[in-house]
């Protein structure tokens, strides 16, 4: 059974509280054991601009990082929902995209852990304020680091 969308923060999170990349490269490096460098978002003609206001009751912010030495990439995404519809929308996303995720018992934010392709993709999902779905995922995790990655990502401070 998937975790609820209650989150540890009692009041809903305002979309203005979100940052595109809430972590520094140093925080991510210390947490993962990888040599993380933040990757700037590419902009080109016709590319969508970063969201600054919700559209249709939803807003999505993310940032990317990489460790070129081991071909690992990291993504931090925050998906904000209008508090009036957040619970239903988050539950639908969890049922659709996280059906294979495992709940982490006792986690204050209802965290879910997803490990795919023999550990090559590791992802921590949780909900804050009942209306922000956060995902920290790493693709291309070197095999020696796979077993400890869940504990490492759980030590990251929770955002927003």
TADA-V373517 format. One record per residue. N is the residue number from 1. RES is the residue in three letters. SS is DSSP state (a for helix, b for strand, c for the rest). NEAR is the number of other C-alpha atoms within 8 Angstrom. D_LAST is the distance of its C-alpha to the last C-alpha in Angstrom with 2 decimals. Layout:
# TADA-V373517
n=N res=RES ss=SS near=NEAR d_last=D_LAST
n=N res=RES ss=SS near=NEAR d_last=D_LAST
This chain:
# TADA-V373517
n=1 res=UNK ss=c near=3 d_last=24.92
n=2 res=UNK ss=c near=10 d_last=21.33
n=3 res=UNK ss=c near=8 d_last=18.58
n=4 res=UNK ss=c near=7 d_last=17.71
n=5 res=UNK ss=c near=13 d_last=14.70
n=6 res=UNK ss=c near=11 d_last=14.28
n=7 res=UNK ss=c near=14 d_last=11.09
n=8 res=UNK ss=c near=8 d_last=10.87
n=9 res=UNK ss=c near=9 d_last=9.39
n=10 res=UNK ss=c near=8 d_last=12.68
n=11 res=UNK ss=c near=6 d_last=12.05
n=12 res=UNK ss=c near=10 d_last=10.73
n=13 res=UNK ss=c near=12 d_last=7.70
n=14 res=UNK ss=c near=6 d_last=9.58
n=15 res=UNK ss=a near=9 d_last=9.75
n=16 res=UNK ss=a near=4 d_last=10.17
n=17 res=UNK ss=a near=7 d_last=6.66
n=18 res=UNK ss=c near=10 d_last=6.13
n=19 res=UNK ss=c near=6 d_last=8.04
n=20 res=UNK ss=c near=7 d_last=10.64
n=21 res=UNK ss=c near=9 d_last=10.41
n=22 res=UNK ss=c near=8 d_last=7.63
n=23 res=UNK ss=c near=6 d_last=10.42
n=24 res=UNK ss=c near=8 d_last=13.98
n=25 res=UNK ss=a near=10 d_last=17.03
n=26 res=UNK ss=a near=7 d_last=18.07
n=27 res=UNK ss=a near=9 d_last=15.06
n=28 res=UNK ss=a near=12 d_last=15.60
n=29 res=UNK ss=a near=11 d_last=19.33
n=30 res=UNK ss=a near=8 d_last=19.31
n=31 res=UNK ss=a near=10 d_last=17.36
n=32 res=UNK ss=a near=9 d_last=19.49
n=33 res=UNK ss=c near=7 d_last=22.79
n=34 res=UNK ss=c near=8 d_last=23.07
n=35 res=UNK ss=c near=8 d_last=23.80
n=36 res=UNK ss=c near=11 d_last=20.76
n=37 res=UNK ss=b near=8 d_last=21.06
n=38 res=UNK ss=b near=10 d_last=18.59
n=39 res=UNK ss=b near=8 d_last=20.52
n=40 res=UNK ss=c near=6 d_last=20.63
n=41 res=UNK ss=c near=6 d_last=20.48
n=42 res=UNK ss=c near=4 d_last=24.07
n=43 res=UNK ss=c near=6 d_last=25.32
n=44 res=UNK ss=c near=5 d_last=28.76
n=45 res=UNK ss=c near=4 d_last=30.83
n=46 res=UNK ss=c near=4 d_last=29.64
n=47 res=UNK ss=c near=6 d_last=26.19
n=48 res=UNK ss=c near=4 d_last=23.42
n=49 res=UNK ss=c near=5 d_last=21.39
n=50 res=UNK ss=c near=5 d_last=17.61
n=51 res=UNK ss=c near=8 d_last=16.21
n=52 res=UNK ss=c near=5 d_last=15.44
n=53 res=UNK ss=c near=6 d_last=16.25
n=54 res=UNK ss=c near=10 d_last=16.15
n=55 res=UNK ss=b near=6 d_last=19.40
n=56 res=UNK ss=c near=4 d_last=20.94
n=57 res=UNK ss=c near=7 d_last=17.91
n=58 res=UNK ss=b near=10 d_last=15.69
n=59 res=UNK ss=b near=13 d_last=13.69
n=60 res=UNK ss=b near=9 d_last=13.03
n=61 res=UNK ss=b near=13 d_last=11.54
n=62 res=UNK ss=b near=10 d_last=12.45
n=63 res=UNK ss=b near=13 d_last=14.02
n=64 res=UNK ss=b near=12 d_last=16.91
n=65 res=UNK ss=b near=12 d_last=18.52
n=66 res=UNK ss=b near=13 d_last=21.94
n=67 res=UNK ss=b near=12 d_last=24.42
n=68 res=UNK ss=c near=6 d_last=27.68
n=69 res=UNK ss=c near=6 d_last=29.82
n=70 res=UNK ss=c near=8 d_last=29.00
n=71 res=UNK ss=c near=8 d_last=27.88
n=72 res=UNK ss=b near=13 d_last=24.44
n=73 res=UNK ss=b near=11 d_last=21.58
n=74 res=UNK ss=b near=11 d_last=17.88
n=75 res=UNK ss=b near=12 d_last=15.43
n=76 res=UNK ss=b near=12 d_last=11.65
n=77 res=UNK ss=b near=11 d_last=10.93
n=78 res=UNK ss=b near=12 d_last=8.47
n=79 res=UNK ss=b near=11 d_last=10.78
n=80 res=UNK ss=b near=12 d_last=10.36
n=81 res=UNK ss=b near=12 d_last=13.35
n=82 res=UNK ss=c near=9 d_last=15.30
n=83 res=UNK ss=c near=9 d_last=14.98
n=84 res=UNK ss=c near=5 d_last=18.79
n=85 res=UNK ss=c near=8 d_last=18.99
n=86 res=UNK ss=a near=12 d_last=15.73
n=87 res=UNK ss=a near=11 d_last=17.35
n=88 res=UNK ss=a near=7 d_last=20.36
n=89 res=UNK ss=a near=9 d_last=18.76
n=90 res=UNK ss=a near=11 d_last=16.35
n=91 res=UNK ss=a near=10 d_last=19.41
n=92 res=UNK ss=a near=8 d_last=21.54
n=93 res=UNK ss=a near=9 d_last=19.36
n=94 res=UNK ss=a near=10 d_last=19.28
n=95 res=UNK ss=a near=9 d_last=23.04
n=96 res=UNK ss=a near=7 d_last=23.73
n=97 res=UNK ss=a near=6 d_last=21.64
n=98 res=UNK ss=c near=9 d_last=20.86
n=99 res=UNK ss=c near=8 d_last=24.20
n=100 res=UNK ss=c near=5 d_last=24.97
n=101 res=UNK ss=c near=10 d_last=21.75
n=102 res=UNK ss=b near=8 d_last=22.26
n=103 res=UNK ss=b near=11 d_last=20.29
n=104 res=UNK ss=c near=9 d_last=19.38
n=105 res=UNK ss=c near=5 d_last=21.18
n=106 res=UNK ss=c near=5 d_last=19.65
n=107 res=UNK ss=c near=7 d_last=16.02
n=108 res=UNK ss=c near=7 d_last=14.00
n=109 res=UNK ss=c near=11 d_last=11.59
n=110 res=UNK ss=c near=16 d_last=14.73
n=111 res=UNK ss=c near=13 d_last=14.29
n=112 res=UNK ss=b near=13 d_last=16.95
n=113 res=UNK ss=b near=13 d_last=18.69
n=114 res=UNK ss=b near=13 d_last=20.71
n=115 res=UNK ss=b near=11 d_last=23.44
n=116 res=UNK ss=b near=8 d_last=25.83
n=117 res=UNK ss=c near=6 d_last=29.06
n=118 res=UNK ss=c near=6 d_last=30.05
n=119 res=UNK ss=c near=11 d_last=26.71
n=120 res=UNK ss=c near=14 d_last=26.54
n=121 res=UNK ss=b near=14 d_last=23.20
n=122 res=UNK ss=b near=16 d_last=20.60
n=123 res=UNK ss=b near=11 d_last=17.31
n=124 res=UNK ss=b near=14 d_last=14.57
n=125 res=UNK ss=b near=12 d_last=13.05
n=126 res=UNK ss=b near=12 d_last=10.93
n=127 res=UNK ss=b near=15 d_last=9.67
n=128 res=UNK ss=b near=18 d_last=7.04
n=129 res=UNK ss=c near=13 d_last=8.79
n=130 res=UNK ss=c near=16 d_last=11.60
n=131 res=UNK ss=c near=16 d_last=10.81
n=132 res=UNK ss=b near=13 d_last=8.14
n=133 res=UNK ss=b near=12 d_last=9.86
n=134 res=UNK ss=b near=13 d_last=8.58
n=135 res=UNK ss=b near=12 d_last=11.58
n=136 res=UNK ss=b near=12 d_last=12.61
n=137 res=UNK ss=b near=11 d_last=16.37
n=138 res=UNK ss=b near=13 d_last=19.34
n=139 res=UNK ss=b near=10 d_last=22.72
n=140 res=UNK ss=c near=10 d_last=25.93
n=141 res=UNK ss=c near=13 d_last=25.12
n=142 res=UNK ss=c near=9 d_last=28.36
n=143 res=UNK ss=a near=8 d_last=30.15
n=144 res=UNK ss=a near=5 d_last=30.30
n=145 res=UNK ss=a near=9 d_last=26.48
n=146 res=UNK ss=a near=11 d_last=25.91
n=147 res=UNK ss=a near=8 d_last=26.68
n=148 res=UNK ss=a near=7 d_last=24.21
n=149 res=UNK ss=a near=10 d_last=21.24
n=150 res=UNK ss=a near=10 d_last=19.65
n=151 res=UNK ss=a near=7 d_last=19.81
n=152 res=UNK ss=a near=10 d_last=18.50
n=153 res=UNK ss=a near=11 d_last=15.34
n=154 res=UNK ss=a near=8 d_last=14.77
n=155 res=UNK ss=c near=7 d_last=14.88
n=156 res=UNK ss=c near=9 d_last=11.88
n=157 res=UNK ss=c near=5 d_last=9.16
n=158 res=UNK ss=c near=4 d_last=6.46
n=159 res=UNK ss=c near=6 d_last=2.98
n=160 res=UNK ss=c near=7 d_last=0.00
